[in-house]
Amino acid sequence: MKRRVLQGVLGFAGLLMLFRFGGPALLFGATGPGPLGNEWLVGTRATLLLDADLRFLGAMAIGTGVLFFWGMSRTKGLGPTIYVLAGAVAVGAVARIYARVVYGNPGTAGTVPIVIEVVLPVLIFFLLYSIGKDAKRTQA
C-alpha cells in the first residue's frame, strides 16, 4: 500500500515538473504564457539571456519529471536518487518562501507551489523511510 502511495506521489511530482514548469518554460521562454497561463513577465521585455536560461531550466525540469517517473517503477533501487530529488524540491520550497518574505506575495500562482513543494518532499521522505523500515523488519 505504501509503495503505491509513493508511486502516486512520484507520478504527481513528475506531472508537475512536466506541465507546470518544464513545458511552458521550454516552449514559450520568458515572454510567453507561463505556468497555467500566468505570465512570468508583465509589461517588460525579457533579455535574451533570461529567455535562454528559462528555456534551459525548462528542459532540466522535464528531465527531472522523467526521473520522478523512472522512480515510480524502481522505488527500491532508486531510493537515494529519489531522496535527492525530494531534497531538491524542498530546497526550491525554501527559496520560494525566502522570495515571498523578501519580495512579497506572488499571488495564488506562487502560493500554491509553495504548499505543494513543502508537502511533496515530506510525503516522499516519510514513505521511503517507512518502506525501507518495513523491508528491514521482514528480512529480520
Secondary structure by P-SEA (a helix, b strand, c coil): caaaaaaaaaaaaaaaaccccaaaaacccccccccccccccccccccaaaaaaaaaaaaaaaaaaaaaaaaaaccccaaaaaaaaaaaaaaaaaaaaaaaaacccccaaaaaaaaaaaaaaaaaaaaaaaaaaaaaaaac
